Amino acid sequence: MRVACRQKRVLVIDDKVDQALSMAAVLDILGHEVRTAFGGRQGLDEARAFRPEVLLCDLGMPVVDGFMVARTLRSDRELRAVRLIAVSAYDMPGVSVDAGFDVHLVKPADVRELALIVAAEDAAWDAQVASAPATRPRGVA
């Protein structure tokens, strides 16, 4: 499946290496520049170095979980604008949105939905996120 869009810098953070690499492979096939990190602490370091436009993050990781990643990035002046997408086995979009994520996807994430959300540009972002069935955009009850 190909979604027409400009290449984006995307960071995938998941402590489950196979899941992080699988998601990164899909995003790479879609034409994005992708990096991976296998834990929250490594993910924060990689975010500072790579400056992603979009960041996909698991929630349930040891030591530095996805919630701490989101709170840390939202408090960082240079990284607060990154589009944060929670990708988790936990179906708790309200909690992830409250922590600072823009969108919550339940694992396994639908590849088509993921492609459309990552590809969305500024004006289309809100509309695309709002129409995605497994997501909950920030600020929407």
C-alpha positions as CSV (number, residue, x, y, z in Angstrom):
1,M,0.0,0.0,0.0
2,R,1.4,3.4,-1.0
3,V,0.1,6.7,0.5
4,A,1.2,9.8,-1.4
5,C,3.1,12.0,1.0
6,R,6.4,13.7,1.6
7,Q,9.1,11.8,3.5
8,K,8.9,12.3,7.3
9,R,11.4,11.7,10.0
10,V,9.8,9.0,12.2
11,L,11.1,7.5,15.5
12,V,9.6,4.2,16.7
13,I,10.1,3.5,20.4
14,D,9.2,0.0,21.8
15,D,11.0,-2.3,24.2
16,K,9.9,-5.3,22.1
17,V,12.6,-5.2,19.5
18,D,10.6,-7.3,16.9
19,Q,7.6,-5.0,17.2
20,A,9.8,-1.9,16.8
21,L,11.6,-3.3,13.8
22,S,8.4,-4.5,12.2
23,M,6.8,-1.1,12.5
24,A,10.0,0.7,11.3
25,A,10.1,-1.6,8.3
26,V,6.6,-0.8,7.3
27,L,7.3,3.0,7.6
28,D,10.5,2.6,5.6
29,I,8.7,0.8,2.8
30,L,6.2,3.7,2.8
31,G,9.2,6.1,2.1
32,H,9.9,7.6,5.5
33,E,13.2,8.1,7.2
34,V,12.9,5.9,10.3
35,R,15.0,5.2,13.4
36,T,14.2,2.9,16.3
37,A,14.9,2.9,20.0
38,F,14.3,-0.1,22.3
39,G,13.3,1.7,25.4
40,G,12.1,5.0,26.7
41,R,15.5,6.3,27.8
42,Q,17.1,5.4,24.5
43,G,14.1,6.9,22.7
44,L,14.5,10.3,24.5
45,D,18.2,10.4,23.5
46,E,17.4,9.4,19.9
47,A,14.6,12.0,19.8
48,R,17.0,14.8,20.8
49,A,19.6,13.7,18.2
50,F,17.2,12.8,15.3
51,R,14.5,15.5,15.8
52,P,11.6,13.4,14.5
53,E,8.4,14.9,13.0
54,V,6.4,11.9,14.1
55,L,7.1,9.6,17.1
56,L,5.4,6.3,17.7
57,C,5.8,5.0,21.2
58,D,4.8,2.0,23.2
59,L,3.3,2.8,26.6
60,G,4.2,-0.2,28.8
61,M,8.0,-0.1,28.9
62,P,10.3,-0.7,31.9
63,V,12.2,2.2,33.6
64,V,11.0,5.0,31.3
65,D,7.6,4.2,30.1
66,G,5.7,5.9,27.2
67,F,3.9,8.3,29.5
68,M,7.2,9.7,30.7
69,V,8.4,9.9,27.2
70,A,5.4,12.0,26.2
71,R,5.6,14.2,29.3
72,T,9.3,14.8,28.7
73,L,8.9,15.7,25.0
74,R,6.0,18.0,25.7
75,S,8.0,19.9,28.2
76,D,11.0,20.2,25.9
77,R,10.9,23.5,23.9
78,E,12.6,22.0,20.9
79,L,10.6,18.8,20.7
80,R,7.1,19.7,22.0
81,A,5.7,20.0,18.5
82,V,6.5,16.4,17.5
83,R,3.4,14.4,16.6
84,L,3.1,11.7,19.3
85,I,1.4,8.5,18.6
86,A,0.9,6.0,21.3
87,V,0.9,2.4,20.0
88,S,0.0,0.0,22.8
89,A,-1.8,-3.2,23.6
90,Y,-3.6,-1.2,26.2
91,D,-6.9,0.3,24.9
92,M,-6.8,3.5,27.0
93,P,-6.8,6.4,24.7
94,G,-8.0,8.9,27.3
95,V,-5.0,8.2,29.5
96,S,-2.5,8.5,26.7
97,V,-4.0,11.7,25.4
98,D,-3.9,13.2,28.9
99,A,-0.2,12.3,29.1
100,G,0.5,14.3,25.9
101,F,0.0,11.9,23.0
102,D,-1.9,13.2,20.0
103,V,-3.3,9.8,19.0
104,H,-3.7,6.3,20.5
105,L,-3.5,3.2,18.3
106,V,-4.2,-0.2,19.7
107,K,-1.7,-3.0,18.8
108,P,-1.6,-4.5,16.3
109,A,-1.9,-1.2,14.5
110,D,-3.7,-1.3,11.2
111,V,-1.0,-0.6,8.5
112,R,-3.4,1.5,6.4
113,E,-4.5,3.6,9.3
114,L,-0.9,4.1,10.5
115,A,0.2,5.1,7.0
116,L,-2.6,7.7,6.7
117,I,-1.9,9.2,10.1
118,V,1.9,9.5,9.6
119,A,1.4,10.9,6.1
120,A,-1.1,13.6,7.2
121,E,0.2,17.2,6.7
122,D,-0.5,20.1,9.0
123,A,-4.0,21.1,7.8
124,A,-5.0,17.5,7.1
125,W,-3.7,16.3,10.5
126,D,-6.7,17.1,12.6
127,A,-9.2,15.7,10.0
128,Q,-7.2,12.6,9.4
129,V,-6.7,11.8,13.1
130,A,-10.3,12.5,13.9
131,S,-11.6,10.1,11.2
132,A,-9.3,7.2,12.2
133,P,-11.5,4.6,14.0
134,A,-8.9,3.4,16.5
135,T,-7.6,6.8,17.5
136,R,-8.6,9.6,19.8
137,P,-7.1,12.9,18.9
138,R,-5.9,15.2,21.7
139,G,-8.7,17.4,23.0
140,V,-11.5,15.3,21.7
141,A,-13.7,13.7,24.4
